[in-house]
């Protein structure tokens, strides 16, 4: 029940690993160039943002082909919280299965800012406020399948200023608000 993996400064690779049942995010990245590939990241809890993965970096971060399942954030980004710090597309989330995650505020599956969210399966996530599947601000949401998510506003996706949506399939999501 300790913080899973923390990466700061210099880059690293996390591949073919299992990261589960950690408190304080499964993986936490601060201003580091990192690649996370083919990992199973599940049942992690964050008292703030990013239950499964928290990544805030202006350096290249690639989160590819992972299973990010059943994580929880007491704030935003139940599965993944990514912030490219105004270096558009420095953080790329691609080819992941993001399912069954929850957040108490926004982005049950994914909370994304200044990032690319490309070709992911984003299913059955829940946010209390906005963006059950994805909450986006100044992010690119491209070719994802976003289904059966739930929140008060934007059951599948909630997009704010500067967001770009291209070629995604968004279906069977629901809202709890009016």
PyMOL commands that set and color helices and strands:
alter all, ss='L'
color gray80, all
select strands_A, chain A and resi 5-8+12-15+18-20+27-30+34-37+40-42+45-46+53-56+61-64+67-69+72-73+80-83+91-94+97-99+102-103+110-113+115-118+121-123+126-127+134-137+140-142+145-147+150-151+157-159+164-166+169-171+174-175
alter strands_A, ss='S'
color yellow, strands_A
deselect
rebuild
show_as cartoon
